[in-house]
Amino acid sequence: RLLALPGGRAATREPERPGTPASPGKPQKPGERPMPKPSEVFPPRRRPAPPPSEERAAG
């Protein structure tokens, strides 16, 4: 069974309960999760360096 530890996850989540949506900007239906941003689902990763083009090498 789950025990709520002081200072644990349950303690931090409790004040947020009373009807405050996670994202205050958008209207939200009850029971519908807010749409995650693409950057949350796919974290931005560094693109590989492009191959050196002849135009850049000429300069």
C-alpha distances in whole Angstrom, upper triangle without the diagonal:
4,7,10,12,16,18,15,15,14,17,19,18,18,22,23,22,25,26,27,28,27,31,33,36,35,35,32,31,28,25,27,26,29,31,30,34,35,35,31,31,34,34,38,39,43,45,47,51,53,56,59,62,65,66,64,65,69,68
4,7,9,13,15,12,11,10,13,15,15,15,19,20,18,22,24,24,25,24,28,30,33,33,32,29,29,26,23,25,24,26,29,28,31,33,32,28,29,32,32,35,37,40,43,45,48,51,54,57,59,63,63,61,63,66,65
4,6,9,12,10,10,9,11,14,14,14,18,19,18,21,24,24,25,24,28,30,33,33,33,30,30,27,25,27,26,28,30,29,32,34,33,30,30,33,33,36,38,41,44,46,50,52,55,58,60,64,64,62,64,67,66
4,7,9,7,8,6,7,10,11,11,14,16,15,18,21,21,22,22,25,27,30,31,31,28,28,25,24,26,24,26,28,27,30,32,32,28,29,32,31,35,36,40,43,45,48,51,54,57,59,63,63,60,62,66,64
4,6,5,8,7,7,10,12,12,15,17,17,21,23,23,24,23,26,28,32,32,33,30,31,28,27,28,26,28,30,29,31,33,32,28,30,32,31,34,36,39,42,45,47,50,54,56,58,62,62,59,61,65,63
4,5,9,8,6,9,12,11,14,16,17,20,23,22,24,23,26,27,31,32,33,31,31,29,28,29,27,28,31,29,31,34,32,29,31,33,32,35,37,39,43,45,48,51,54,56,59,62,62,59,61,65,63
4,7,8,5,7,10,11,12,14,16,19,22,21,22,20,24,25,28,30,31,29,30,28,27,28,26,26,28,27,29,31,29,26,28,30,29,32,33,36,40,42,45,48,51,53,55,59,59,56,58,61,59
4,6,5,7,9,10,13,14,15,19,21,20,21,19,22,24,28,29,29,27,28,26,25,25,23,24,26,24,27,29,27,24,25,28,27,30,31,34,38,40,43,46,49,51,54,57,57,55,57,60,58
4,5,5,6,9,11,12,13,16,18,17,18,16,19,21,25,25,26,24,25,23,21,22,19,20,23,21,23,26,24,21,22,25,24,27,29,32,36,38,41,44,47,50,52,56,55,53,55,58,57
4,6,5,6,10,10,11,14,16,16,17,16,20,21,25,25,26,23,24,21,20,21,19,21,23,22,25,28,27,23,25,28,27,30,32,36,39,41,44,47,50,53,55,59,58,56,58,61,60
4,6,5,8,10,11,14,17,16,18,17,20,21,25,26,26,24,25,23,22,23,21,22,25,24,26,29,28,25,26,29,28,31,34,37,40,43,45,48,52,54,56,60,59,57,59,62,60
4,6,7,8,10,13,15,14,15,14,17,18,22,23,24,22,24,21,21,22,19,20,22,21,23,26,25,21,24,26,25,28,30,33,37,40,42,45,48,51,53,56,56,53,55,58,57
4,6,6,7,10,12,11,12,11,15,16,20,20,21,19,20,18,17,18,16,17,20,19,21,24,24,20,22,25,25,28,30,34,36,40,42,45,48,51,52,56,56,53,56,59,57
4,5,6,8,11,11,13,13,17,17,21,22,22,20,21,18,18,19,18,19,22,22,25,28,27,24,26,29,28,31,34,37,40,43,46,48,52,54,56,60,59,57,59,62,61
4,6,7,10,9,12,12,15,15,19,20,20,19,20,18,18,20,19,19,22,22,24,28,27,24,26,29,29,32,34,37,40,44,46,48,52,54,56,59,59,56,59,62,60
4,6,8,6,8,9,12,12,16,17,17,16,17,15,15,16,15,15,19,19,21,24,24,21,23,26,26,29,32,35,38,41,44,46,49,51,53,57,56,54,56,59,57
4,6,6,9,10,13,13,17,17,17,15,15,13,13,15,14,15,19,19,22,26,26,23,24,28,28,31,34,37,40,43,46,48,51,54,55,59,58,56,59,62,60
4,6,9,11,14,13,17,17,16,14,15,12,14,16,16,17,20,22,24,28,28,25,27,30,31,33,37,40,42,46,48,50,54,56,57,61,60,58,61,64,62
4,6,10,12,11,14,14,12,11,11,9,11,13,13,14,18,19,22,25,26,24,25,29,29,32,35,38,41,44,47,48,52,54,56,59,58,56,59,62,60
4,7,8,7,11,12,11,10,12,11,12,13,13,12,16,17,19,23,23,21,23,26,26,29,32,35,38,41,44,45,49,51,52,56,55,53,56,58,57
4,5,6,9,9,9,7,10,9,10,10,9,9,12,13,16,19,20,18,20,23,23,26,29,32,35,38,41,42,46,48,49,53,52,50,53,56,54
4,6,9,9,11,9,12,12,12,11,9,7,11,11,13,17,17,14,16,20,20,22,26,29,31,35,37,39,43,45,46,50,49,47,50,52,51
4,6,6,9,9,12,13,14,12,10,7,9,10,11,15,16,14,16,19,19,21,25,28,30,34,36,37,41,43,44,48,46,45,48,50,49
4,6,8,9,12,13,15,14,13,10,13,14,15,18,19,17,20,23,23,24,28,31,33,37,39,40,44,46,47,50,49,47,50,52,51
4,7,9,13,15,17,15,14,11,12,13,13,17,18,17,20,22,22,23,27,30,31,35,37,38,42,44,44,48,46,45,48,50,48
4,6,10,12,14,12,11,8,10,12,13,16,18,17,19,22,22,24,28,30,32,36,38,39,42,44,45,48,47,45,49,51,49
4,7,10,12,11,11,9,12,14,16,19,21,20,21,24,25,27,31,34,35,39,41,42,46,48,48,51,50,49,52,54,53
4,6,9,7,8,7,10,13,15,19,21,19,20,23,25,27,30,33,35,39,41,42,46,48,49,52,51,50,53,55,54
4,6,6,8,9,12,15,18,21,23,21,22,25,27,29,33,36,37,41,43,44,48,50,51,55,54,53,56,58,57
4,6,8,10,14,16,20,23,24,22,22,26,28,30,34,37,39,42,45,46,50,52,53,57,56,55,58,60,59
4,7,10,12,15,19,21,23,21,20,24,26,29,32,36,37,41,44,45,48,51,52,56,55,54,57,59,59
4,6,9,12,15,18,20,18,18,21,23,26,29,33,34,37,40,41,45,48,49,52,52,50,53,56,55
4,6,9,12,15,17,14,14,18,20,23,26,29,31,34,37,38,42,45,46,49,49,47,50,53,52
4,6,9,12,14,12,13,16,18,20,24,27,29,32,35,36,40,42,43,47,46,45,48,50,49
4,6,9,12,10,10,13,15,18,21,24,26,29,32,33,36,39,40,43,43,41,44,47,46
4,6,8,6,7,10,12,14,18,21,22,26,29,30,34,36,37,41,40,39,42,44,44
4,5,5,7,9,10,11,15,18,20,23,26,27,31,33,34,38,37,35,38,41,40
4,5,5,6,8,9,12,16,16,20,23,24,27,30,31,35,34,33,35,38,37
4,6,5,5,6,10,13,15,18,21,22,26,28,30,33,33,31,34,37,36
4,6,6,9,12,15,17,21,24,25,29,32,33,37,36,35,37,40,39
4,6,9,12,16,17,20,23,25,28,31,33,37,36,35,37,40,40
4,6,8,12,13,16,20,21,25,28,29,33,33,31,34,37,36
4,6,10,12,15,18,20,24,26,28,32,32,30,32,35,35
4,7,9,12,15,17,21,23,25,29,28,26,29,32,31
4,6,9,12,15,18,21,23,26,27,24,26,30,29
4,6,9,12,15,17,20,23,23,21,23,26,26
4,6,8,12,14,16,20,21,19,20,24,24
4,6,9,12,14,18,19,17,18,22,22
4,6,9,11,15,16,13,15,18,18
4,6,8,12,13,11,13,16,17
4,6,10,11,10,11,14,15
4,7,8,7,7,10,12
4,5,6,6,9,11
4,5,5,6,9
4,6,5,7
4,5,6
4,5
4
